[in-house]
Amino acid sequence: MKLKELQEMGTDELLTKKRDLRQESLHLRLQQQSGQLEQPSRLRLLRRDVARIETLLTQRNKEAAAKK
């Protein structure tokens, strides 16, 4: 997922997306443990997407705190 797409999302959308990505990551890790994972690179991409979302959420929280 592109950073620009994530920046256009609202905070609630980002939290929902983060939850969905973590859920997908859990399922892929379970597949990996059972030896059924077809795309191991997908795990890496999911981790990076979650990190991007967390970074954006942290920046938004800091901006909101600075305004107060």
Order of alpha helices (4+ residues) and beta strands (2+ residues): alpha-alpha-alpha
